[in-house]
Amino acid sequence: MGVQLCIGVIAVLLLLFISTVKAQSVFDVVAKYGAKADEKTDLSQPLLDAWKEACASTTPSKIVIPKGTYLLSKATLEGPCKAPIQIQVQGTVKAPADPSAFKEPDWVVFQHVEGFALNGGGVFDGQGAAVWGKNDCAKNKFCAALPINLRFNFLTNAVVQDITTKDSKQFNVNVLGCKNITFQHFTVSNPENSINTDGIHIGRSDGVNVIDSDVKTGDDCVSIGDGSKNVVVQGVTCGPGHGISIGSLGKFQNEEPVAGIKISKCTLTNTMNGVRIKSWPASYPGSATDMHFEDITLNDVGNPILIDQQYCPWNQCNLKLPSRIKLSKISFKNIHGTSTTKEAVKLICSSGLPCEEVELADIDITFKGPGGPAVSQCSNVNPKLTGKQNPTACSSPATTSTTA
């Protein structure tokens, strides 16, 4: 696993779709199915009709949503299809602003398709501003019922390119059960005050690549959940947001292991956290291994380097019992920039299962606020140190984390 493999996968997938362009059958939702870009007429039925015909085609097909602004109540586009299928979104597709229009927590779903492409420079607008003030997961479960903008479920060999998701009511993107899916030149645009709107959440998938993309949101820019394997996040700009995270892990029973994660060449600006791994105290058992953060630039970032095995954002945990998530083979290399918190490096591992094979290499993070300079805290971990260490590694007593 690595960046070379990631780029190779992208190249193969792009060649697949480029090679089929000339042979594609084109299904235009306006010209053939009567869709109207008037922000009033529901796009749902024309899109579903186009999908049904395209999915049944024995030759590669392309669905086109032309330029203009459309209202879409909801769509689940489901395979299996008989040949590769592409959706070219040139316009802006808007969700109903009223959350009561949704009976399930999803808006647009793509699932059970092999050989799928979504591109065209278009926008999926969740119109979520009215609900963000009510989206309080700490006090109620309302947020869980709000729709996710884009769900990618059980896709194989998929490319999502030159697409924007904005103002989602809940997560912008959820990836579940996919194998070899790439997001490239992908944009997430949510304001900082949009609660629980992760940019891209990945779970139980193998071979996910997020490349050269821009994420602005009110929660994690990229979050990597249980069962994620062989994930590459490269060249992503993140901020505002809560950073790039593995986890949280251990909250639910029967979570699957995490393995083979590489976060590299990313820039984080004005984020609540930097790069982090988080698991719950008093957790169910599990493991995460082979996780690497490399060549990261930080611009005024809180908690720049963080392992938090006491993750408890709403103080609804038993901190007296340690996390049972085993963390191992972790590296933080060439991470540099400025921190908004004195604790620039914080490695808080489980007292029941200390972290193993952790490396800090070429760390240079400065803090100029009150009480400075920056410090580094370690608990239940003895990291290998190479290259520059600013702040001095493990030089300060550890304190309990309270990050969101």
Secondary structure, 3 states (H helix, E strand, C coil): CCHHHHHHHHHHHHHHHHHHCCCCEEEECCCCCCCCCCCCCECHHHHHHHHHHHHHCCCCEEEEECCCEEECCCEEEECCCCCCEEEEECCEEECCCCHHHCCCCEEEEEECCEEEEEECCCEEECCCCCCHHHCCCCCCCHHHHCCEEEEEECCEEEEEECCEEECCCCCCEEEECCEEEEEECCEEECCCCCCCCCCEEEECCEEEEEECCEEECCCCCEEECCCCEEEEEECCEECCECCEEEEEECCCCCCCCEEEEEEEEEEEECECCCEEEEECCCCCCEEEEEEEEEEEEEEEECCCEEEECCCCCCCCCCCCCCCCEEEEEEEEEEEEEEECCCEEEEEECCCCCCCEEEEEEEEEEECCCCCCCCEEEEECCCCEEEEEEECCCCCECCCCCCCC
